[in-house]
Amino acid sequence: MAKVKESQVNMTQLVLPNDTNRLGNLLGGQLMHWIDLAAAIASSRHSKRVCVTASVDELNFLHPIRAGEVVILKASVNRVFRTSMEVGVKVFSENLLTGTVQHANSAYLTFVSIDDDGNPVSSSQVEPDGEEEIRRYEEALRRREERLQRRKHGSRS
């Protein structure tokens, strides 16, 4: 069993003009790409294997991120199931000129560890430590049950 903090990822990106739309806001697709990368690194760091994205539950865009701001992504393996694991990514924006940091986005992704032939394999469990990690660990089970219910009923919404 591994501690959650052993696989956590802190990733920082500067928002350049090429990353933005015509309004100067970070493109949602670019942010989704960075979220997927941070989550993939955390899941592979935990499992010591190649991990692939199985699903993304939701992305909550709380406010726009502007060109010139810094994006800070914090990814953490919340819980491991049989062959899948939930990775949470919390995104912050930082205005370097004012020092203002805002929670900009949250996302939950499911990753699967695979072997050399591309088959799913199990990973070791994570051991949450502290109130926040325990809360995320417990909530991950609830979200998994909701995912399985949606799949059973053929609805992804």
N, C-alpha and C positions, 0 to 999 in steps of 0.2 A: 504494500500500500504506500502511495506517495503523497506527500503533503501538496496541497493545492498550490502554494506559493512556488514550488519547484518548477512548475511549467507555465507560470504566468508570463505574459508578454506585455511590454510597454513599447509602443511603436509611435514614432513622431514623424509627421509629414508637414512640409510647408505647402500651402495652397498657392500654386502659380497660376498665371492667367490662362494657360492651356488646360487647367483643371476646372475651369469655370464656364458658366453659361453666359448669355449676353447681358445678364444683370450683374455679373461679377460674383455670383454665388457658386460655391462648389457644386459640381454636378453630382446628383444622387448616385449615378452609376459608378463614378470614381470613388465615392465614399464606400459604396458597397464592395468594390474591389479591395480597398484597404481593409475593410472589416473582415472579408473572407481570408485575406492573407494573414492577418493577426490571429484569427481563430485557427487557421491551418497550422501555423507555427506552434501555438499552444497545444493543440491536440497531438501533433507529431512529437513535440518535446515531452509530453506526458507518456505517450505510448511507445516511443522510440521506433516508430514505424511511419511509413507513408500513410497519410490520412486524406480522405476525400470528403467533400461536402455532400451530405445526404439531403439536407433541407435547411431552409431559413424560415423561422417562424414569422417574424415580423421585424420591420424596421420602423422606429418611431423618430421622425425628423422633428425636433423640438424648436429649432430656429435655424436660419440660414447661416452658413459659414462663408466668410468673405475672402476674396483674393488677398494674399498677404498675411492671413492668419495662420496659426499653427494648429494642426489637428493632432490630438493625443488619443491614441487608442489603447485601451487596457483590456486584454483578453485573459479569460480564466476558465479552466475546465471546471464546470459546476458539479457534474456528476457523471459517472461511467455506468453504463448498463451492460448488457451482454456483449454486443459487438459495436455499440454506438456510444457516443458521449455527447453531452450538451456543453457547448462553449458559449459563455456570455461575453459580449464585447460592449464596453461602455466608452463612448466617444465624447471628448471635450474639445472645445475650441478655445484658443488663447489669442488675444489681441496683444501683440508684442509691444505696441506703443502705449497702451493703457494698463497692461497687466491683467485685464479682465479675463477670467476663465469661466466658461459656461458649459454645463452639460448639454450637449447638442444632439445626442442620438444614443439609442440602446438597441441591441440586437441579440437574438438567441439563434444559434446555429447547431445543427446536429452533424457530427462527423463520424466516419467509420474508419477504423484502422484496417489496412489490407496487407496481405502477405505478398510474396514475390510473384504469385500467379494472379493477383487481383482479387483474391477471395477475402471476405470479412473475417477478422480474427478478434478474439477478446483482448481486452487491455486490463491492466491492474486497476483497482479502485482508487479513488482519491480519498484522502482523509482531511475533511474540513477542520479548520482550527479557528476558533473565535466565532462570535455571534453572526457576523456578516457572511462568512463562508458557510456556516451551518444553515442560515436562512436560504442562501442560494442553492445549497445542496437539497434542502427539503422542497423548495419551490420547483426545482428541476424535475422532480418526480411528478408533481402535479401537471406541469407543462407536457411531460411525456405522455401521461394518461390522456390529456386533451388531444395531443397529436394522434395517438392511436385511435381515439374515438372518431376524429375527423376522417382518418384513413378508412376506418371500418364503414363509415356512412358515405364515403366517396366525396366528401367535401373538404376542400383545402382552405375555406374561408374562416 
